[in-house]
C-alpha cells in the first residue's frame, strides 16, 4: 500500500510518479504541491546528498527539546535547593539535639 501524504491526509495516495518529499527524521511523506513549493526543491534534494528535508513536526522538535531541557534543569535546581535546605535544617536540629543530650 502506498504511503499517504501528511498534508492532504491521504485524500490522494502517494504514487511513484508523484513529486514527493520524505522527512529525513521521521519518514513522513508529503506531495511537493501540498507544501506550496516546487520541483526545484525536490531536484536540489535529489542532487545534493547532504541536503535534508524535515517536516514541520520535526523542524519544531529541537525547540521542543530545548524547552523541555530548560524545564528539567529548572526542576532539577528546585529539587537540589530543597535538598540543601532540608540538609541544613537537619543539621540544625541535630545540633540542638546534641545540646539537649549534653545537658542531660
PAVO-190417 format. One record per atom (N, C-alpha, C): x, y, z; residue number from 1; atom name; residue in three letters. Coordinates in pm, whole numbers, plus 50000, padded with zeros to 5 digits. Example, Ala and Ser with C-alpha at 12.3 -4.5 7.8 and 13.67 -1.06 7.14 Angstrom:
<recs>
     px     py     pz    i  at   aa
  51319  49431  50780    1   N  ALA
  51230  49550  50780    1  CA  ALA
  51320  49670  50780    1   C  ALA
  51285  49775  50708    2   N  SER
  51367  49894  50714    2  CA  SER
  51290  50003  50787    2   C  SER
</recs>
This chain:
<recs>
     px     py     pz    i  at   aa
  50085  49882  50000    1   N  UNK
  50000  50000  50000    1  CA  UNK
  50089  50124  50000    1   C  UNK
  50050  50223  49924    2   N  UNK
  50127  50347  49913    2  CA  UNK
  50112  50430  50039    2   C  UNK
  50219  50501  50076    3   N  UNK
  50206  50591  50192    3  CA  UNK
  50109  50704  50160    3   C  UNK
  50055  50764  50261    4   N  UNK
  49961  50875  50244    4  CA  UNK
  50032  51006  50272    4   C  UNK
  49996  51108  50197    5   N  UNK
  50053  51241  50216    5  CA  UNK
  50006  51297  50350    5   C  UNK
  50099  51348  50427    6   N  UNK
  50066  51402  50560    6  CA  UNK
  49991  51534  50552    6   C  UNK
  50000  51604  50441    7   N  UNK
  49933  51734  50428    7  CA  UNK
  49790  51720  50378    7   C  UNK
  49770  51644  50271    8   N  UNK
  49633  51628  50221    8  CA  UNK
  49564  51511  50290    8   C  UNK
  49634  51454  50388    9   N  UNK
  49581  51349  50475    9  CA  UNK
  49525  51230  50398    9   C  UNK
  49597  51196  50292   10   N  UNK
  49562  51075  50220   10  CA  UNK
  49447  51089  50125   10   C  UNK
  49402  51214  50099   11   N  UNK
  49295  51228  50000   11  CA  UNK
  49346  51181  49864   11   C  UNK
  49477  51184  49848   12   N  UNK
  49542  51131  49729   12  CA  UNK
  49658  51045  49774   12   C  UNK
  49658  50919  49736   13   N  UNK
  49770  50832  49770   13  CA  UNK
  49895  50880  49698   13   C  UNK
  50008  50861  49761   14   N  UNK
  50135  50897  49701   14  CA  UNK
  50173  50787  49602   14   C  UNK
  50198  50827  49479   15   N  UNK
  50237  50731  49375   15  CA  UNK
  50382  50755  49338   15   C  UNK
  50445  50655  49281   16   N  UNK
  50586  50666  49243   16  CA  UNK
  50612  50783  49150   16   C  UNK
  50518  50814  49063   17   N  UNK
  50538  50923  48968   17  CA  UNK
  50517  51061  49030   17   C  UNK
  50458  51066  49148   18   N  UNK
  50433  51194  49215   18  CA  UNK
  50564  51257  49262   18   C  UNK
  50564  51390  49265   19   N  UNK
  50676  51463  49325   19  CA  UNK
  50650  51468  49475   19   C  UNK
  50730  51393  49550   20   N  UNK
  50709  51383  49694   20  CA  UNK
  50839  51410  49769   20   C  UNK
  50822  51450  49894   21   N  UNK
  50935  51466  49985   21  CA  UNK
  50913  51371  50102   21   C  UNK
  51022  51317  50152   22   N  UNK
  51016  51228  50269   22  CA  UNK
  51104  51290  50377   22   C  UNK
  51048  51309  50496   23   N  UNK
  51122  51368  50607   23  CA  UNK
  51244  51283  50641   23   C  UNK
  51356  51348  50656   24   N  UNK
  51481  51277  50685   24  CA  UNK
  51485  51222  50827   24   C  UNK
  51397  51268  50913   25   N  UNK
  51396  51220  51051   25  CA  UNK
  51287  51115  51075   25   C  UNK
  51164  51144  51035   26   N  UNK
  51052  51055  51073   26  CA  UNK
  50989  50981  50956   26   C  UNK
  51037  51005  50834   27   N  UNK
  50987  50939  50712   27  CA  UNK
  50846  50980  50673   27   C  UNK
  50794  51090  50726   28   N  UNK
  50666  51142  50681   28  CA  UNK
  50678  51179  50534   28   C  UNK
  50574  51148  50457   29   N  UNK
  50575  51175  50313   29  CA  UNK
  50473  51284  50283   29   C  UNK
  50512  51379  50197   30   N  UNK
  50419  51484  50151   30  CA  UNK
  50439  51506  50002   30   C  UNK
  50328  51542  49936   31   N  UNK
  50339  51586  49797   31  CA  UNK
  50406  51723  49796   31   C  UNK
  50492  51746  49699   32   N  UNK
  50557  51877  49687   32  CA  UNK
  50450  51984  49670   32   C  UNK
  50346  51955  49592   33   N  UNK
  50239  52054  49569   33  CA  UNK
  50160  52085  49697   33   C  UNK
  50159  51992  49793   34   N  UNK
  50082  52012  49916   34  CA  UNK
  50153  52104  50016   34   C  UNK
  50282  52127  49997   35   N  UNK
  50354  52215  50089   35  CA  UNK
  50392  52347  50022   35   C  UNK
  50325  52380  49916   36   N  UNK
  50343  52509  49846   36  CA  UNK
  50488  52534  49808   36   C  UNK
  50549  52436  49748   37   N  UNK
  50684  52454  49695   37  CA  UNK
  50684  52399  49553   37   C  UNK
  50799  52391  49492   38   N  UNK
  50802  52344  49354   38  CA  UNK
  50905  52233  49337   38   C  UNK
  50913  52183  49215   39   N  UNK
  51003  52071  49186   39  CA  UNK
  51150  52107  49199   39   C  UNK
  51185  52236  49200   40   N  UNK
  51327  52272  49214   40  CA  UNK
  51381  52229  49351   40   C  UNK
  51299  52235  49453   41   N  UNK
  51340  52187  49585   41  CA  UNK
  51364  52036  49581   41   C  UNK
  51273  51966  49518   42   N  UNK
  51286  51821  49505   42  CA  UNK
  51413  51786  49428   42   C  UNK
  51439  51858  49319   43   N  UNK
  51560  51835  49240   43  CA  UNK
  51685  51861  49323   43   C  UNK
  51685  51970  49400   44   N  UNK
  51801  52003  49483   44  CA  UNK
  51825  51893  49586   44   C  UNK
  51719  51842  49646   45   N  UNK
  51732  51736  49745   45  CA  UNK
  51784  51606  49682   45   C  UNK
  51742  51580  49558   46   N  UNK
  51788  51459  49489   46  CA  UNK
  51935  51471  49448   46   C  UNK
  51977  51592  49410   47   N  UNK
  52112  51613  49357   47  CA  UNK
  52217  51639  49464   47   C  UNK
  52177  51677  49583   48   N  UNK
  52273  51708  49691   48  CA  UNK
  52254  51607  49803   48   C  UNK
  52346  51513  49813   49   N  UNK
  52329  51403  49909   49  CA  UNK
  52328  51451  50054   49   C  UNK
  52394  51562  50085   50   N  UNK
  52399  51611  50223   50  CA  UNK
  52282  51699  50261   50   C  UNK
  52199  51734  50165   51   N  UNK
  52085  51822  50190   51  CA  UNK
  51968  51739  50240   51   C  UNK
  51909  51780  50349   52   N  UNK
  51799  51705  50412   52  CA  UNK
  51675  51792  50418   52   C  UNK
  51558  51728  50411   53   N  UNK
  51431  51798  50428   53  CA  UNK
  51364  51740  50552   53   C  UNK
  51306  51829  50634   54   N  UNK
  51237  51787  50755   54  CA  UNK
  51094  51841  50754   54   C  UNK
  51000  51759  50797   55   N  UNK
  50860  51800  50805   55  CA  UNK
  50843  51905  50915   55   C  UNK
  50727  51970  50916   56   N  UNK
  50700  52075  51015   56  CA  UNK
  50716  52024  51159   56   C  UNK
  50667  51905  51186   57   N  UNK
  50676  51850  51321   57  CA  UNK
  50819  51830  51366   57   C  UNK
  50903  51780  51276   58   N  UNK
  51043  51756  51312   58  CA  UNK
  51124  51885  51320   58   C  UNK
  51085  51985  51242   59   N  UNK
  51153  52114  51249   59  CA  UNK
  51131  52176  51386   59   C  UNK
  51012  52157  51442   60   N  UNK
  50979  52213  51573   60  CA  UNK
  51039  52132  51687   60   C  UNK
  51078  52008  51660   61   N  UNK
  51127  51920  51765   61  CA  UNK
  51245  51974  51843   61   C  UNK
  51350  52025  51779   62   N  UNK
  51463  52076  51859   62  CA  UNK
  51421  52186  51956   62   C  UNK
  51330  52274  51913   63   N  UNK
  51281  52378  52003   63  CA  UNK
  51209  52314  52121   63   C  UNK
  51128  52215  52092   64   N  UNK
  51056  52147  52199   64  CA  UNK
  51152  52079  52295   64   C  UNK
  51256  52017  52243   65   N  UNK
  51354  51951  52329   65  CA  UNK
  51430  52053  52411   65   C  UNK
  51462  52166  52349   66   N  UNK
  51533  52271  52422   66  CA  UNK
  51446  52324  52535   66   C  UNK
  51320  52347  52505   67   N  UNK
  51226  52395  52606   67  CA  UNK
  51211  52292  52719   67   C  UNK
  51198  52166  52681   68   N  UNK
  51186  52060  52780   68  CA  UNK
  51312  52051  52866   68   C  UNK
  51426  52064  52802   69   N  UNK
  51553  52060  52874   69  CA  UNK
  51562  52171  52978   69   C  UNK
  51516  52290  52941   70   N  UNK
  51518  52403  53035   70  CA  UNK
  51425  52376  53154   70   C  UNK
  51308  52319  53127   71   N  UNK
  51215  52286  53235   71  CA  UNK
  51273  52180  53328   71   C  UNK
  51338  52081  53270   72   N  UNK
  51400  51976  53352   72  CA  UNK
  51511  52036  53437   72   C  UNK
  51593  52123  53377   73   N  UNK
  51702  52186  53452   73  CA  UNK
  51647  52271  53568   73   C  UNK
  51539  52345  53541   74   N  UNK
  51480  52428  53646   74  CA  UNK
  51424  52340  53759   74   C  UNK
  51357  52232  53722   75   N  UNK
  51303  52141  53823   75  CA  UNK
  51415  52075  53902   75   C  UNK
  51520  52038  53833   76   N  UNK
  51636  51978  53899   76  CA  UNK
  51695  52075  54000   76   C  UNK
  51707  52202  53962   77   N  UNK
  51763  52301  54053   77  CA  UNK
  51672  52321  54174   77   C  UNK
  51541  52323  54153   78   N  UNK
  51447  52333  54265   78  CA  UNK
  51465  52217  54362   78   C  UNK
  51479  52098  54308   79   N  UNK
  51499  51979  54393   79  CA  UNK
  51629  51989  54470   79   C  UNK
  51736  52030  54402   80   N  UNK
  51865  52045  54470   80  CA  UNK
  51858  52150  54580   80   C  UNK
  51787  52260  54553   81   N  UNK
  51770  52364  54655   81  CA  UNK
  51694  52311  54777   81   C  UNK
  51589  52233  54752   82   N  UNK
  51512  52175  54863   82  CA  UNK
  51596  52076  54942   82   C  UNK
  51675  51997  54872   83   N  UNK
  51764  51902  54941   83  CA  UNK
  51862  51977  55030   83   C  UNK
  51920  52083  54978   84   N  UNK
  52015  52163  55056   84  CA  UNK
  51947  52226  55177   84   C  UNK
  51826  52279  55157   85   N  UNK
  51752  52338  55267   85  CA  UNK
  51720  52234  55374   85   C  UNK
  51673  52117  55332   86   N  UNK
  51642  52010  55427   86  CA  UNK
  51768  51963  55499   86   C  UNK
  51877  51956  55427   87   N  UNK
  52004  51916  55489   87  CA  UNK
  52043  52014  55599   87   C  UNK
  52033  52144  55568   88   N  UNK
  52067  52246  55667   88  CA  UNK
  51975  52240  55788   88   C  UNK
  51847  52218  55763   89   N  UNK
  51751  52206  55873   89  CA  UNK
  51782  52084  55959   89   C  UNK
  51817  51974  55897   90   N  UNK
  51852  51853  55973   90  CA  UNK
  51978  51875  56057   90   C  UNK
  52075  51943  56000   91   N  UNK
  52198  51971  56075   91  CA  UNK
  52166  52057  56197   91   C  UNK
  52083  52159  56179   92   N  UNK
  52044  52246  56290   92  CA  UNK
  51972  52167  56398   92   C  UNK
  51880  52081  56359   93   N  UNK
  51806  52001  56457   93  CA  UNK
  51898  51902  56528   93   C  UNK
  51991  51843  56455   94   N  UNK
  52085  51750  56519   94  CA  UNK
  52174  51823  56619   94   C  UNK
  52215  51944  56585   95   N  UNK
  52296  52023  56678   95  CA  UNK
  52217  52054  56805   95   C  UNK
  52089  52090  56789   96   N  UNK
  52004  52116  56905   96  CA  UNK
  51985  51989  56988   96   C  UNK
  51968  51878  56922   97   N  UNK
  51952  51751  56991   97  CA  UNK
  52080  51714  57068   97   C  UNK
  52193  51740  57007   98   N  UNK
  52322  51717  57076   98  CA  UNK
  52333  51804  57200   98   C  UNK
  52288  51929  57189   99   N  UNK
  52291  52020  57305   99  CA  UNK
  52204  51966  57418   99   C  UNK
  52085  51920  57382  100   N  UNK
  51993  51865  57483  100  CA  UNK
  52053  51740  57545  100   C  UNK
  52111  51655  57465  101   N  UNK
  52175  51532  57517  101  CA  UNK
  52292  51564  57609  101   C  UNK
  52365  51668  57575  102   N  UNK
  52478  51708  57658  102  CA  UNK
  52430  51759  57793  102   C  UNK
  52318  51827  57798  103   N  UNK
  52264  51882  57922  103  CA  UNK
  52205  51772  58011  103   C  UNK
  52165  51665  57951  104   N  UNK
  52100  51558  58028  104  CA  UNK
  52201  51474  58091  104   C  UNK
</recs>
